[in-house]
Amino acid sequence: MTATNNDPTTLNPNTSPTTAPPRSQRLKADTMATHEVLDKRIMASSPFDNPRNYARFLQAQYAFLRDVDALYEHAGLAALLPDLEQRRRYASIAADLRDLEAPLPSDAAEPPFGTELDLATALGWLYVSEGSKLGAAILYKLAGKIGLDEQFGARHLAGHPDGRARHWRDFTAVLDAAPLDAGGEERVVAGARAAFMRMHGHVEAYA
């Protein structure tokens, strides 16, 4: 006697109801609300209406990229991402601010993290920094409407020579494969949320 079962995962041996999505997808879902609040706040400041608004947006971006620049020298991250140092954008956004003759923000009163940052938390912060490069594709086009490009004023928004999508996939492959225990899984989410909130604070400060 054969039982009837309409569960497609039973009919298809190649699928499993217990297979979890990759860490990068879970992280996106876990930080979506925080990310959306930040995006709305940025666009509410109309950063691409005129060069003055854009300069304030640049100052907020600069403050955040200064915050995370130490990640690109993190030994644990460098062991996972051989091209880590080449991914930093701190110098390019400083050049963008000089193009617009806008002052560089003063040093942060309190750094977001110390020198001994654990790998999981560092991955969470790096997820936000690297992920912002995908959204930068749209921002780069908007910057073009006020006369800015990769040669002047919008260097930090320009895409990677290998393509934004490939550059992101290389990172998420490392993020998904990194061995983390249950505590690490929590810290990577906490790190990403903290990064989004840190950027939100900078946008508020320079709005």
Sequence and secondary structure as in RCSB ss.txt:
>XXXX:A:sequence
MTATNNDPTTLNPNTSPTTAPPRSQRLKADTMATHEVLDKRIMASSPFDNPRNYARFLQAQYAFLRDVDALYEHA
GLAALLPDLEQRRRYASIAADLRDLEAPLPSDAAEPPFGTELDLATALGWLYVSEGSKLGAAILYKLAGKIGLDE
QFGARHLAGHPDGRARHWRDFTAVLDAAPLDAGGEERVVAGARAAFMRMHGHVEAYA
>XXXX:A:secstr
       HHHH TT  TT    HHHHHHHHHHHHHHHHHHHHHHT TTSSHHHHHHHHHHHHHHHHHHGGGGG H
HHHHH TTGGGG  HHHHHHHHHHTT       SS SS SS  HHHHHHHHHHHHHHHHHHHHHHHHHHTTT BT
TBB GGGS  TT HHHHHHHHHHHHHHS   HHHHHHHHHHHHHHHHHHHHHHHHH 
